[in-house]
Amino acid sequence: MNAATFDERDLISRAQQGEAAAFRLLAEHHSRRLCSCALTLCRDAHLAEDLAQETLLEAWRFLARFDGRSQFSTWLYGILRHRYLKHLRRPGSVRHSPLDAIDSADLQQSQLAPAEAAERSEDSGRLRSVVSQLPEEHRLVIELRFFADCNLDEIAATIGCPLGTVKSRLHNGLKKLREMSLNVNLFPRERESIARIP
């Protein structure tokens, strides 16, 4: 469904009246970014898929509670955060290190020519390696913003902190990232990419 024909408010209203097909369209629209966000949180591809599915199931069950005071995606990321925290409280749950992550950009490269996909994957891998060296609070915000494509409100809902804190962590994290990139073996275009980030 293209952006011109996607009317989220209408779909939410229809889904709240019990129309499963309307919710299915909402789920399809948000599932890729939700899964990418979950991957950034948990660093495990299989768990990320499970968390995204659990989030969508919970959203369907409690859709009547969505009152429209926030964006629908922000509400979903709040549910995702609670699902992830619940997972961490389970006996035997494991926190994965940043280097265990599967590059979520790889999921979006299937339509690229093989040479271009390989180049982007290598670039992204080096950049992710630098980002993984940031303090956790900065790494998480930067990955959610630039790798999972979350907006600032969605990041705040995902990590459970005020919007001002997200902005501060993003600003400080980018400053550290720019400083670190000068001492890391990145290609000039990768340094330029970091320097252009607002």
Z-matrix of the N, CA and C atoms (Angstrom, degrees):
N
C 1 1.456
C 2 1.522 1 108.45
N 3 1.336 2 117.59 1 125.05
C 4 1.460 3 119.28 2 -178.48
C 5 1.530 4 110.25 3 -83.26
N 6 1.354 5 113.67 4 166.91
C 7 1.467 6 119.67 5 -174.75
C 8 1.526 7 112.46 6 -60.70
N 9 1.333 8 116.08 7 -31.38
C 10 1.465 9 119.72 8 -177.53
C 11 1.522 10 111.89 9 -66.84
N 12 1.333 11 117.08 10 -31.23
C 13 1.464 12 119.81 11 -177.27
C 14 1.532 13 112.42 12 -101.21
N 15 1.350 14 117.66 13 -1.48
C 16 1.455 15 120.76 14 -176.95
C 17 1.530 16 109.37 15 -91.56
N 18 1.313 17 116.30 16 108.54
C 19 1.465 18 121.83 17 177.54
C 20 1.525 19 107.51 18 -111.18
N 21 1.343 20 115.44 19 93.73
C 22 1.461 21 120.17 20 -173.32
C 23 1.521 22 112.49 21 -61.60
N 24 1.327 23 117.05 22 -42.97
C 25 1.472 24 119.10 23 -178.78
C 26 1.525 25 111.99 24 -60.74
N 27 1.324 26 115.71 25 -40.93
C 28 1.461 27 120.09 26 178.43
C 29 1.531 28 110.39 27 -64.57
N 30 1.333 29 116.56 28 -43.81
C 31 1.462 30 119.83 29 179.77
C 32 1.526 31 111.42 30 -64.44
N 33 1.336 32 117.05 31 -39.98
C 34 1.466 33 120.08 32 178.16
C 35 1.525 34 110.21 33 -62.66
N 36 1.326 35 116.30 34 -45.37
C 37 1.466 36 120.80 35 179.64
C 38 1.523 37 110.95 36 -59.79
N 39 1.315 38 116.06 37 -45.84
C 40 1.480 39 119.85 38 179.64
C 41 1.520 40 111.10 39 -66.02
N 42 1.329 41 116.86 40 -39.66
C 43 1.464 42 120.18 41 179.29
C 44 1.524 43 110.87 42 -66.15
N 45 1.336 44 117.05 43 -37.64
C 46 1.461 45 120.13 44 178.68
C 47 1.527 46 111.82 45 -66.62
N 48 1.320 47 116.24 46 -20.36
C 49 1.464 48 120.73 47 176.04
C 50 1.528 49 110.92 48 -89.59
N 51 1.341 50 116.60 49 5.75
C 52 1.459 51 120.73 50 174.52
C 53 1.510 52 115.51 51 100.10
N 54 1.326 53 118.26 52 7.22
C 55 1.463 54 120.60 53 -178.30
C 56 1.535 55 109.54 54 -81.41
N 57 1.330 56 116.05 55 101.86
C 58 1.462 57 121.51 56 -176.36
C 59 1.530 58 112.12 57 -63.12
N 60 1.325 59 117.56 58 -35.25
C 61 1.468 60 120.58 59 -179.50
C 62 1.523 61 110.95 60 -62.71
N 63 1.336 62 117.61 61 -36.48
C 64 1.461 63 121.21 62 178.59
C 65 1.531 64 109.98 63 -66.15
N 66 1.345 65 116.33 64 -42.22
C 67 1.466 66 118.22 65 178.66
C 68 1.522 67 110.79 66 -67.40
N 69 1.317 68 117.09 67 -35.60
C 70 1.467 69 120.44 68 178.04
C 71 1.536 70 110.17 69 -58.49
N 72 1.331 71 117.09 70 -41.19
C 73 1.467 72 120.76 71 177.86
C 74 1.531 73 111.09 72 -65.36
N 75 1.326 74 116.42 73 -40.52
C 76 1.467 75 119.81 74 175.88
C 77 1.527 76 110.99 75 -61.63
N 78 1.312 77 115.95 76 -44.74
C 79 1.469 78 120.95 77 -179.59
C 80 1.524 79 110.71 78 -62.26
N 81 1.319 80 116.93 79 -43.34
C 82 1.466 81 120.26 80 178.89
C 83 1.524 82 110.76 81 -62.10
N 84 1.314 83 115.95 82 -39.02
C 85 1.464 84 120.86 83 -178.23
C 86 1.527 85 111.77 84 -66.33
N 87 1.332 86 117.65 85 -36.24
C 88 1.460 87 121.32 86 -173.87
C 89 1.525 88 114.36 87 -101.72
N 90 1.308 89 118.79 88 -12.38
C 91 1.469 90 120.27 89 -169.25
C 92 1.525 91 114.11 90 -63.95
N 93 1.331 92 118.26 91 -39.43
C 94 1.470 93 119.53 92 -177.16
C 95 1.528 94 111.37 93 -63.75
N 96 1.339 95 117.04 94 -48.40
C 97 1.465 96 120.16 95 -179.70
C 98 1.532 97 110.85 96 -68.19
N 99 1.311 98 116.48 97 -35.25
C 100 1.462 99 120.53 98 178.34
C 101 1.527 100 110.20 99 -63.14
N 102 1.321 101 115.98 100 -42.99
C 103 1.466 102 120.72 101 178.62
C 104 1.521 103 110.79 102 -66.21
N 105 1.314 104 117.08 103 -39.87
C 106 1.459 105 121.24 104 177.96
C 107 1.524 106 110.80 105 -63.77
N 108 1.313 107 116.50 106 -40.50
C 109 1.461 108 121.81 107 177.41
C 110 1.530 109 110.00 108 -64.96
N 111 1.315 110 117.28 109 -43.44
C 112 1.468 111 121.53 110 178.62
C 113 1.523 112 110.66 111 -61.85
N 114 1.323 113 116.85 112 -38.88
C 115 1.463 114 121.34 113 178.65
C 116 1.524 115 110.70 114 -63.65
N 117 1.314 116 116.65 115 -39.27
C 118 1.464 117 120.25 116 177.55
C 119 1.522 118 110.40 117 -63.38
N 120 1.323 119 117.44 118 -38.05
C 121 1.463 120 121.13 119 179.83
C 122 1.518 121 112.31 120 -70.89
N 123 1.318 122 117.03 121 -49.70
C 124 1.468 123 119.53 122 -167.29
C 125 1.521 124 114.37 123 -100.94
N 126 1.341 125 118.67 124 -17.44
C 127 1.457 126 123.46 125 176.90
C 128 1.523 127 113.44 126 65.19
N 129 1.319 128 117.76 127 23.80
C 130 1.463 129 122.18 128 -178.75
C 131 1.529 130 107.94 129 -140.73
N 132 1.332 131 116.88 130 118.90
C 133 1.466 132 121.01 131 -172.85
C 134 1.526 133 112.81 132 -62.21
N 135 1.331 134 117.26 133 -42.83
C 136 1.468 135 119.70 134 -178.56
C 137 1.524 136 111.35 135 -67.70
N 138 1.332 137 115.59 136 -43.38
C 139 1.460 138 119.43 137 178.32
C 140 1.529 139 110.03 138 -64.63
N 141 1.328 140 117.10 139 -38.40
C 142 1.471 141 120.55 140 179.37
C 143 1.526 142 110.53 141 -59.77
N 144 1.319 143 117.04 142 -43.66
C 145 1.473 144 120.32 143 177.78
C 146 1.518 145 110.70 144 -62.11
N 147 1.337 146 116.06 145 -42.80
C 148 1.475 147 120.07 146 179.04
C 149 1.526 148 110.96 147 -62.48
N 150 1.335 149 116.10 148 -45.62
C 151 1.466 150 120.01 149 -179.42
C 152 1.524 151 111.49 150 -62.83
N 153 1.326 152 116.74 151 -40.93
C 154 1.469 153 119.94 152 178.98
C 155 1.526 154 110.53 153 -64.10
N 156 1.337 155 117.17 154 -42.71
C 157 1.462 156 120.66 155 178.66
C 158 1.528 157 111.29 156 -64.99
N 159 1.346 158 116.29 157 -43.34
C 160 1.468 159 120.05 158 178.51
C 161 1.528 160 110.67 159 -62.02
N 162 1.334 161 115.96 160 -38.37
C 163 1.464 162 120.83 161 178.81
C 164 1.520 163 110.72 162 -62.14
N 165 1.321 164 116.54 163 -46.16
C 166 1.464 165 120.39 164 -179.24
C 167 1.528 166 111.32 165 -66.75
N 168 1.327 167 117.21 166 -38.27
C 169 1.470 168 120.11 167 177.38
C 170 1.533 169 110.97 168 -63.94
N 171 1.336 170 115.36 169 -42.89
C 172 1.468 171 118.97 170 178.64
C 173 1.528 172 110.79 171 -66.35
N 174 1.330 173 116.24 172 -38.30
C 175 1.467 174 119.66 173 178.30
C 176 1.523 175 110.47 174 -62.02
N 177 1.324 176 117.62 175 -41.19
C 178 1.465 177 121.53 176 178.77
C 179 1.530 178 110.30 177 -63.79
N 180 1.334 179 116.18 178 -43.56
C 181 1.469 180 120.39 179 -178.02
C 182 1.530 181 112.11 180 -65.11
N 183 1.337 182 116.46 181 -35.68
C 184 1.458 183 120.70 182 -173.93
C 185 1.527 184 112.60 183 -114.47
N 186 1.316 185 116.74 184 26.16
C 187 1.454 186 121.18 185 -176.73
C 188 1.528 187 112.59 186 -59.89
N 189 1.317 188 116.68 187 -29.09
C 190 1.469 189 120.06 188 179.26
C 191 1.526 190 111.47 189 -62.00
N 192 1.324 191 117.30 190 -23.08
C 193 1.468 192 121.14 191 -179.39
C 194 1.527 193 112.27 192 -77.70
N 195 1.322 194 117.38 193 -16.60
C 196 1.461 195 118.93 194 179.66
C 197 1.522 196 108.27 195 -73.52
N 198 1.359 197 115.96 196 118.18
C 199 1.464 198 119.69 197 -174.15
C 200 1.524 199 113.39 198 -107.76
N 201 1.312 200 117.78 199 2.98
C 202 1.458 201 120.56 200 176.18
C 203 1.517 202 114.81 201 81.14
N 204 1.342 203 118.63 202 5.80
C 205 1.467 204 119.54 203 179.47
C 206 1.530 205 112.17 204 -74.82
N 207 1.320 206 116.21 205 -17.70
C 208 1.464 207 121.36 206 174.30
C 209 1.527 208 107.58 207 -125.72
N 210 1.313 209 115.80 208 172.47
C 211 1.457 210 118.51 209 173.65
C 212 1.525 211 108.23 210 -67.87
N 213 1.321 212 116.32 211 151.56
C 214 1.455 213 120.57 212 179.23
C 215 1.522 214 110.55 213 -60.42
N 216 1.341 215 116.56 214 -40.10
C 217 1.466 216 119.99 215 -179.62
C 218 1.531 217 110.67 216 -63.60
N 219 1.323 218 117.78 217 -38.82
C 220 1.461 219 120.99 218 178.83
C 221 1.524 220 110.24 219 -62.79
N 222 1.327 221 116.24 220 -41.04
C 223 1.468 222 121.03 221 176.78
C 224 1.524 223 110.23 222 -61.58
N 225 1.340 224 116.78 223 -43.44
C 226 1.469 225 120.58 224 178.87
C 227 1.528 226 110.88 225 -60.93
N 228 1.350 227 117.45 226 -43.25
C 229 1.455 228 119.72 227 -178.01
C 230 1.517 229 111.73 228 -67.87
N 231 1.317 230 117.44 229 -29.23
C 232 1.460 231 120.43 230 173.14
C 233 1.527 232 110.74 231 -64.17
N 234 1.323 233 116.41 232 -41.80
C 235 1.471 234 120.27 233 176.94
C 236 1.523 235 109.89 234 -64.60
N 237 1.327 236 116.40 235 -43.43
C 238 1.467 237 120.72 236 178.64
C 239 1.521 238 110.89 237 -57.15
N 240 1.313 239 116.63 238 -43.50
C 241 1.472 240 120.43 239 179.49
C 242 1.525 241 110.38 240 -59.87
N 243 1.323 242 117.44 241 -44.71
C 244 1.465 243 120.11 242 179.64
C 245 1.532 244 111.44 243 -65.01
N 246 1.322 245 116.93 244 -37.94
C 247 1.477 246 119.96 245 177.67
C 248 1.532 247 109.92 246 -64.01
N 249 1.324 248 116.06 247 -41.39
C 250 1.469 249 120.01 248 -179.53
C 251 1.528 250 110.81 249 -66.59
N 252 1.334 251 117.86 250 -45.00
C 253 1.460 252 120.59 251 178.67
C 254 1.524 253 111.23 252 -62.53
N 255 1.330 254 115.80 253 -36.94
C 256 1.471 255 119.81 254 176.74
C 257 1.523 256 110.25 255 -63.46
N 258 1.337 257 116.24 256 -40.96
C 259 1.463 258 120.60 257 177.28
C 260 1.533 259 110.82 258 -60.27
N 261 1.345 260 116.87 259 -43.14
C 262 1.463 261 120.52 260 -178.06
C 263 1.521 262 112.67 261 -64.58
N 264 1.326 263 117.02 262 -26.10
C 265 1.470 264 120.42 263 179.90
C 266 1.529 265 112.42 264 -80.03
N 267 1.324 266 117.23 265 -11.25
C 268 1.466 267 119.30 266 179.70
C 269 1.526 268 110.31 267 -71.43
N 270 1.325 269 117.03 268 142.03
C 271 1.473 270 119.42 269 177.14
C 272 1.534 271 110.01 270 -60.03
N 273 1.320 272 115.40 271 135.60
C 274 1.462 273 120.21 272 176.85
C 275 1.513 274 114.95 273 83.81
N 276 1.328 275 118.25 274 0.58
C 277 1.466 276 118.68 275 179.13
C 278 1.522 277 108.75 276 -69.38
N 279 1.325 278 115.51 277 147.91
C 280 1.464 279 121.38 278 -174.49
C 281 1.516 280 109.49 279 -120.17
N 282 1.324 281 116.12 280 133.66
C 283 1.465 282 120.98 281 169.83
C 284 1.516 283 106.80 282 -88.08
N 285 1.315 284 116.71 283 124.68
C 286 1.454 285 120.35 284 -179.52
C 287 1.517 286 110.05 285 -88.01
N 288 1.331 287 115.86 286 149.88
C 289 1.462 288 119.54 287 178.27
C 290 1.517 289 109.33 288 -78.23
N 291 1.332 290 117.10 289 160.09
C 292 1.462 291 120.23 290 -179.20
C 293 1.515 292 113.97 291 -55.71
N 294 1.320 293 118.30 292 -33.15
C 295 1.463 294 120.07 293 -176.72
C 296 1.521 295 112.38 294 -76.77
N 297 1.330 296 118.45 295 -7.60
C 298 1.461 297 121.28 296 176.28
C 299 1.516 298 112.21 297 -80.12
N 300 1.322 299 117.60 298 -8.44
C 301 1.468 300 121.03 299 -173.26
C 302 1.516 301 111.68 300 -69.44
N 303 1.310 302 114.89 301 145.46
C 304 1.446 303 121.37 302 170.07
C 305 1.508 304 106.46 303 -92.61
N 306 1.307 305 117.19 304 133.97
C 307 1.461 306 121.22 305 -175.34
C 308 1.516 307 109.78 306 -65.40
N 309 1.332 308 116.58 307 112.01
C 310 1.459 309 119.95 308 -178.56
C 311 1.513 310 111.76 309 -64.94
N 312 1.330 311 117.53 310 -21.68
C 313 1.467 312 119.56 311 177.06
C 314 1.521 313 110.68 312 -64.33
N 315 1.337 314 117.34 313 -27.03
C 316 1.467 315 120.05 314 178.47
C 317 1.516 316 110.94 315 -59.96
N 318 1.341 317 117.12 316 -30.09
C 319 1.457 318 120.40 317 -179.27
C 320 1.526 319 111.43 318 -66.63
N 321 1.337 320 116.56 319 -22.88
C 322 1.450 321 120.92 320 -175.71
C 323 1.524 322 112.60 321 -101.11
N 324 1.349 323 118.31 322 2.26
C 325 1.444 324 120.51 323 -173.86
C 326 1.518 325 113.23 324 -99.29
N 327 1.309 326 117.77 325 3.73
C 328 1.456 327 120.20 326 -174.15
C 329 1.520 328 112.70 327 -63.91
N 330 1.336 329 118.64 328 -22.88
C 331 1.457 330 120.49 329 -178.32
C 332 1.523 331 112.43 330 -94.13
N 333 1.341 332 118.06 331 -0.06
C 334 1.448 333 120.94 332 178.53
C 335 1.524 334 109.93 333 -84.18
N 336 1.342 335 115.11 334 158.47
C 337 1.461 336 119.60 335 172.70
C 338 1.528 337 107.90 336 -62.37
N 339 1.340 338 119.01 337 146.85
C 340 1.469 339 120.90 338 -175.78
C 341 1.531 340 113.84 339 -53.49
N 342 1.337 341 118.39 340 -42.58
C 343 1.470 342 120.53 341 -178.61
C 344 1.532 343 110.75 342 -65.07
N 345 1.340 344 116.37 343 -43.00
C 346 1.468 345 120.28 344 -179.79
C 347 1.521 346 110.45 345 -67.55
N 348 1.340 347 117.11 346 -40.22
C 349 1.463 348 120.56 347 178.71
C 350 1.526 349 110.47 348 -62.68
N 351 1.325 350 117.10 349 -41.34
C 352 1.466 351 120.96 350 179.59
C 353 1.524 352 110.74 351 -64.85
N 354 1.328 353 116.79 352 -42.59
C 355 1.466 354 120.89 353 179.28
C 356 1.523 355 111.21 354 -63.50
N 357 1.336 356 116.11 355 -44.92
C 358 1.467 357 119.22 356 179.47
C 359 1.517 358 111.41 357 -64.86
N 360 1.329 359 116.28 358 -38.85
C 361 1.456 360 120.17 359 179.79
C 362 1.524 361 110.61 360 -64.09
N 363 1.338 362 116.74 361 -41.26
C 364 1.463 363 120.63 362 178.97
C 365 1.523 364 110.59 363 -65.73
N 366 1.348 365 116.45 364 -44.97
C 367 1.464 366 120.54 365 177.63
C 368 1.522 367 110.49 366 -59.68
N 369 1.321 368 115.77 367 -47.47
C 370 1.456 369 120.68 368 -177.89
C 371 1.524 370 110.71 369 -63.51
N 372 1.325 371 116.34 370 -38.02
C 373 1.460 372 120.32 371 179.42
C 374 1.517 373 111.96 372 -62.28
N 375 1.341 374 117.02 373 -43.74
C 376 1.463 375 120.45 374 178.64
C 377 1.531 376 110.57 375 -66.00
N 378 1.324 377 115.40 376 -42.81
C 379 1.465 378 119.24 377 -179.87
C 380 1.526 379 110.73 378 -64.15
N 381 1.329 380 116.70 379 -42.85
C 382 1.465 381 120.02 380 177.86
C 383 1.520 382 111.36 381 -62.50
N 384 1.330 383 116.35 382 -35.15
C 385 1.459 384 119.95 383 179.02
C 386 1.520 385 110.58 384 -62.73
N 387 1.346 386 116.87 385 -40.47
C 388 1.466 387 120.73 386 177.32
C 389 1.529 388 109.74 387 -66.90
N 390 1.331 389 116.73 388 -46.15
C 391 1.466 390 120.77 389 -179.59
C 392 1.531 391 110.62 390 -59.95
N 393 1.333 392 117.30 391 -36.90
C 394 1.471 393 120.56 392 -177.50
C 395 1.526 394 112.28 393 -65.29
N 396 1.339 395 117.56 394 -16.39
C 397 1.463 396 120.99 395 179.97
C 398 1.531 397 112.37 396 -86.04
N 399 1.325 398 116.50 397 -7.28
C 400 1.467 399 120.16 398 178.01
C 401 1.525 400 110.21 399 -71.28
N 402 1.340 401 117.33 400 156.75
C 403 1.472 402 118.86 401 171.33
C 404 1.533 403 109.59 402 -55.88
N 405 1.315 404 116.55 403 147.45
C 406 1.467 405 122.01 404 -173.04
C 407 1.526 406 113.43 405 -52.12
N 408 1.332 407 117.67 406 -42.80
C 409 1.472 408 119.45 407 -176.73
C 410 1.527 409 111.50 408 -64.62
N 411 1.326 410 117.08 409 -33.43
C 412 1.460 411 120.52 410 178.26
C 413 1.527 412 111.21 411 -80.35
N 414 1.324 413 116.00 412 -41.59
C 415 1.468 414 120.29 413 -179.91
C 416 1.520 415 110.93 414 -58.27
N 417 1.313 416 116.41 415 -47.30
C 418 1.460 417 120.25 416 -175.70
C 419 1.530 418 111.15 417 -62.22
N 420 1.314 419 117.29 418 -44.53
C 421 1.468 420 120.63 419 -179.05
C 422 1.534 421 110.62 420 -65.50
N 423 1.324 422 117.37 421 -42.85
C 424 1.465 423 120.46 422 -179.62
C 425 1.526 424 110.95 423 -66.00
N 426 1.324 425 117.33 424 -43.05
C 427 1.465 426 119.50 425 179.45
C 428 1.521 427 111.61 426 -65.30
N 429 1.328 428 116.87 427 -41.53
C 430 1.462 429 118.98 428 178.43
C 431 1.525 430 111.25 429 -63.49
N 432 1.338 431 116.49 430 -38.44
C 433 1.470 432 119.84 431 -177.70
C 434 1.524 433 112.69 432 -73.88
N 435 1.329 434 116.89 433 -45.99
C 436 1.459 435 119.29 434 -169.60
C 437 1.525 436 114.61 435 -103.60
N 438 1.335 437 118.37 436 -24.01
C 439 1.459 438 119.50 437 178.03
C 440 1.527 439 111.77 438 -100.58
N 441 1.345 440 116.76 439 -35.55
C 442 1.466 441 119.91 440 178.86
C 443 1.527 442 111.57 441 -96.23
N 444 1.336 443 117.76 442 -5.64
C 445 1.466 444 123.67 443 175.08
C 446 1.528 445 112.84 444 61.59
N 447 1.332 446 117.09 445 35.52
C 448 1.465 447 121.27 446 177.50
C 449 1.525 448 109.40 447 -84.35
N 450 1.333 449 116.84 448 145.59
C 451 1.460 450 119.03 449 171.95
C 452 1.530 451 108.44 450 -82.80
N 453 1.326 452 117.24 451 174.13
C 454 1.466 453 120.35 452 -173.27
C 455 1.531 454 112.88 453 -64.49
N 456 1.331 455 117.41 454 -37.91
C 457 1.468 456 120.00 455 177.31
C 458 1.525 457 111.04 456 -64.17
N 459 1.321 458 116.61 457 -40.13
C 460 1.467 459 120.98 458 179.10
C 461 1.530 460 110.65 459 -65.30
N 462 1.331 461 116.40 460 -39.16
C 463 1.465 462 120.05 461 177.88
C 464 1.526 463 110.04 462 -63.98
N 465 1.332 464 116.36 463 -44.28
C 466 1.471 465 120.16 464 179.16
C 467 1.527 466 110.43 465 -58.95
N 468 1.336 467 117.01 466 -42.84
C 469 1.470 468 120.52 467 178.72
C 470 1.525 469 111.15 468 -66.46
N 471 1.321 470 117.05 469 -37.48
C 472 1.462 471 121.31 470 -176.82
C 473 1.514 472 112.17 471 -69.50
N 474 1.331 473 116.98 472 -41.55
C 475 1.464 474 118.44 473 -176.97
C 476 1.521 475 112.85 474 -98.99
N 477 1.336 476 116.49 475 -5.41
C 478 1.459 477 120.43 476 174.63
C 479 1.511 478 114.66 477 70.09
N 480 1.334 479 116.11 478 46.16
C 481 1.466 480 118.65 479 176.45
C 482 1.522 481 109.46 480 -140.09
N 483 1.337 482 118.07 481 164.38
C 484 1.464 483 120.70 482 -177.35
C 485 1.532 484 112.39 483 -64.25
N 486 1.312 485 115.15 484 154.89
C 487 1.458 486 121.99 485 -179.98
C 488 1.524 487 111.26 486 -58.25
N 489 1.318 488 117.84 487 -40.42
C 490 1.459 489 121.42 488 179.07
C 491 1.523 490 112.31 489 -60.21
N 492 1.332 491 116.00 490 -37.53
C 493 1.465 492 120.82 491 178.20
C 494 1.521 493 110.21 492 -66.54
N 495 1.337 494 116.62 493 -40.84
C 496 1.467 495 120.95 494 177.91
C 497 1.526 496 109.59 495 -59.91
N 498 1.337 497 116.90 496 -47.17
C 499 1.469 498 120.61 497 -179.30
C 500 1.525 499 110.97 498 -60.93
N 501 1.323 500 116.59 499 -42.56
C 502 1.455 501 120.85 500 -179.92
C 503 1.530 502 111.19 501 -64.62
N 504 1.328 503 116.49 502 -45.20
C 505 1.467 504 119.90 503 179.62
C 506 1.519 505 111.53 504 -64.91
N 507 1.321 506 116.23 505 -37.97
C 508 1.455 507 120.05 506 178.60
C 509 1.528 508 110.08 507 -64.59
N 510 1.323 509 116.97 508 -47.35
C 511 1.461 510 121.63 509 -179.84
C 512 1.535 511 110.69 510 -59.67
N 513 1.336 512 116.07 511 -50.03
C 514 1.465 513 120.02 512 -178.26
C 515 1.522 514 112.08 513 -67.56
N 516 1.333 515 116.57 514 -37.47
C 517 1.456 516 120.17 515 178.13
C 518 1.518 517 112.47 516 -64.37
N 519 1.345 518 116.39 517 -41.59
C 520 1.468 519 120.06 518 178.37
C 521 1.526 520 110.98 519 -66.44
N 522 1.323 521 116.82 520 -36.90
C 523 1.457 522 120.67 521 177.58
C 524 1.528 523 109.73 522 -62.18
N 525 1.346 524 116.55 523 -46.74
C 526 1.471 525 120.64 524 178.24
C 527 1.528 526 110.66 525 -63.25
N 528 1.330 527 116.20 526 -40.45
C 529 1.459 528 120.65 527 -178.45
C 530 1.532 529 110.84 528 -62.67
N 531 1.323 530 115.99 529 -42.67
C 532 1.473 531 119.74 530 178.56
C 533 1.531 532 110.66 531 -63.17
N 534 1.335 533 116.54 532 -41.34
C 535 1.461 534 120.07 533 178.76
C 536 1.528 535 110.64 534 -64.85
N 537 1.331 536 116.93 535 -44.03
C 538 1.462 537 121.08 536 -179.04
C 539 1.522 538 111.56 537 -65.64
N 540 1.331 539 116.57 538 -35.66
C 541 1.476 540 119.64 539 -175.09
C 542 1.522 541 111.58 540 -64.93
N 543 1.334 542 117.16 541 -21.18
C 544 1.463 543 120.28 542 178.50
C 545 1.519 544 111.50 543 -72.58
N 546 1.334 545 116.67 544 -22.52
C 547 1.468 546 121.27 545 -176.87
C 548 1.521 547 113.09 546 -107.13
N 549 1.325 548 116.77 547 10.62
C 550 1.464 549 120.62 548 -176.70
C 551 1.516 550 109.05 549 -117.95
N 552 1.309 551 116.32 550 150.77
C 553 1.462 552 121.53 551 -177.86
C 554 1.533 553 110.74 552 -77.09
N 555 1.338 554 115.11 553 71.75
C 556 1.461 555 121.02 554 175.92
C 557 1.514 556 108.91 555 -103.08
N 558 1.326 557 116.09 556 151.36
C 559 1.453 558 120.06 557 174.24
C 560 1.527 559 108.95 558 -70.65
N 561 1.348 560 117.30 559 155.04
C 562 1.473 561 119.51 560 179.38
C 563 1.520 562 113.53 561 -52.74
N 564 1.342 563 117.62 562 -39.65
C 565 1.472 564 118.73 563 -178.33
C 566 1.522 565 111.64 564 -66.63
N 567 1.354 566 117.35 565 -29.50
C 568 1.469 567 119.84 566 177.42
C 569 1.533 568 109.83 567 -70.49
N 570 1.345 569 116.53 568 -41.00
C 571 1.467 570 120.19 569 176.96
C 572 1.527 571 109.89 570 -62.52
N 573 1.343 572 115.35 571 -40.77
C 574 1.473 573 119.98 572 178.52
C 575 1.519 574 110.62 573 -62.53
N 576 1.334 575 116.72 574 -39.88
C 577 1.467 576 120.46 575 179.23
C 578 1.517 577 110.83 576 -61.37
N 579 1.320 578 116.72 577 -42.59
C 580 1.474 579 121.01 578 179.19
C 581 1.521 580 109.34 579 -66.10
N 582 1.336 581 116.88 580 -43.07
C 583 1.454 582 120.78 581 -177.37
C 584 1.531 583 111.54 582 -65.03
N 585 1.341 584 117.69 583 -29.50
C 586 1.465 585 120.62 584 -178.15
C 587 1.516 586 113.34 585 -81.92
N 588 1.331 587 117.93 586 -12.87
C 589 1.462 588 119.75 587 -179.38
C 590 1.524 589 108.71 588 -63.16
N 591 1.342 590 117.49 589 127.71
C 592 1.472 591 119.91 590 -177.68
C 593 1.517 592 112.11 591 -66.78
